[in-house]
Amino acid sequence: NTSRLRALDFRRNKEPEWSLNGTYSTTAYSQEAVDLITNHNQSEPFFLYLAYQAVHGPLEAPQHYIDMCSHIAQPRRRVFCGMAKAMDEGIGNITAALKQSGMWDNTLIAFTTDNGGQIASGGNNWPLRGNKATVWEGGVRGVAFVTGLGIKQQYTYMGLIHASDWLLTLAEGVAGLKVAVKQHLDGVNVWSSIISNSTSPRHEILLSLIPPHYPSPDKPHAPVHLGTAAIRMDQWKLIIGMPNCSLQPHPSDNMTNDMCPSGWVLPTGIEAQPPPPNPSLTWLFNMDEDPLEKNDLHAEHPDVVEKLRQRIEEFNSTHINQIPPNVDPASNPNLFDDVWTPWLK
């Protein structure tokens, strides 16, 4: 059981990094970024990808950051706030280093996330519906902003952008590089649309394609998961199957502890509105008019449902099911001086 193993999973390039043991990772990453900026040779281009562990679980932060959030009553939300405070301080130190080094005016910063917040771990997506591990907007609609070089005015960009678009947007759109293999990439360059606040060149996003899970011969009593398919095409969003990570469409009224809520949850963790039952397990929303996903239109627009369903089937025709491998005892970090390490059989 790998969850019971305690081992180092932190490296500087290829070598295990023991000297930072006991250091809060947000602080370590922020300081490393400041050092790279301070020591950078400004005659050369500079690209920094900084992937904080914050604010992902487990909920941990130095106490003085948590104390800054004493006004928050909910314990998990308070620690989550402390984690955000530490990250905010780190980003402030990084922007200060860019200004002190004279690089600020020639730098573009993109700040983004990979998914919505996990309510059971202190996150919140109000007023959006659902959370991480669901295909509701609270799970798939991430917050992002860009600032700095090339951004001349402030506005909220509402065009479709997918995480896979960052590569071409930054490499081709911002840096002006020629990407020879872009015909094999899923992303599109949305830079000109962002800086002009114009229509996005992206018109669809496949949000989820999870096949059904049935009991196997070795686990005959395992629960059934009906599978999930979800797609966004222009203003329309179609969901078919299970919209969350639960085995039930609406698993719990205790939204604060629910890992897969399907409803709308206030920042206090209290359910604001229970999700209405839907035995058909089919939902259609007009996201331009109903970004909070309250008005299911699948019965009123069967033609749209069928169009999007056929597109899902096109994706499904080339879909390769993920088969997680069994845990290999040879990967035990205890065999590698208590360091998680690549291994060969």
GIZIMO-V968804 format. One record per backbone hydrogen bond with DSSP energy under -1.0 kcal/mol. CO is the residue of the C=O (numbers start at 1). NH is the residue of the N-H. E is the energy in kcal/mol with one decimal. If there is no record, write none. Layout:
co,nh,e
CO,NH,E
CO,NH,E
This chain:
co,nh,e
1,4,-1.8
2,5,-1.5
8,340,-2.8
10,17,-2.7
12,15,-1.9
15,12,-2.8
18,21,-1.8
20,23,-2.8
24,28,-2.1
25,29,-2.9
26,30,-2.1
27,31,-2.4
28,32,-2.1
29,33,-2.1
30,34,-2.3
31,35,-2.4
32,36,-2.2
33,37,-2.2
34,38,-2.6
35,39,-2.0
37,40,-1.1
41,44,-2.1
53,56,-2.1
58,60,-1.0
62,65,-1.4
62,66,-1.4
63,67,-2.6
66,69,-1.9
67,70,-1.3
69,72,-2.1
74,78,-2.1
75,79,-2.0
76,80,-2.5
77,81,-2.2
78,82,-1.9
79,83,-2.3
80,84,-2.1
81,85,-2.4
82,86,-2.0
83,87,-2.0
84,88,-2.8
85,89,-2.4
86,90,-2.1
87,91,-2.6
88,92,-2.1
89,93,-2.1
90,94,-2.0
91,95,-2.6
92,96,-2.1
93,97,-2.0
94,98,-2.1
95,99,-2.0
96,100,-2.6
97,101,-1.9
98,103,-2.2
98,104,-1.3
103,106,-1.4
104,107,-1.5
107,149,-2.2
109,147,-2.2
111,145,-2.2
117,132,-1.9
118,121,-1.7
118,123,-2.5
119,122,-1.5
125,128,-2.5
129,138,-3.0
131,134,-1.2
136,139,-2.2
136,140,-1.6
137,141,-2.3
139,116,-2.0
145,111,-2.9
147,109,-2.9
148,151,-2.1
162,165,-2.4
163,166,-1.4
165,169,-2.3
166,170,-2.8
167,171,-2.8
168,172,-1.7
168,173,-1.8
169,174,-1.5
170,175,-2.5
171,177,-2.8
179,182,-1.2
181,184,-2.2
182,185,-1.4
190,194,-2.1
191,195,-2.5
192,196,-1.1
193,198,-1.9
203,234,-2.9
205,232,-2.7
208,230,-2.2
210,228,-2.3
213,225,-2.4
216,219,-1.4
219,222,-1.8
225,213,-2.6
227,242,-3.1
228,210,-3.3
229,240,-3.1
230,207,-1.7
230,208,-1.8
231,238,-2.5
232,205,-2.5
233,236,-2.4
235,287,-3.5
236,233,-2.9
237,285,-2.3
238,231,-2.1
239,283,-2.6
240,229,-2.4
243,135,-2.5
253,255,-1.6
263,130,-3.2
264,272,-2.7
264,273,-1.1
266,269,-2.8
270,266,-2.7
273,264,-1.2
278,281,-1.8
281,241,-2.8
283,239,-2.5
284,297,-3.5
285,237,-2.0
286,290,-2.5
290,293,-1.8
297,301,-1.6
301,305,-2.1
302,306,-2.3
303,307,-2.1
304,308,-2.4
305,309,-2.5
306,310,-2.4
307,311,-1.5
308,312,-2.1
309,313,-2.1
310,314,-1.8
311,315,-1.9
312,316,-2.6
313,317,-1.6
315,318,-1.3
328,331,-2.5
329,332,-1.5
332,335,-2.1
333,336,-1.9
333,338,-1.6
333,339,-1.0
338,8,-2.7
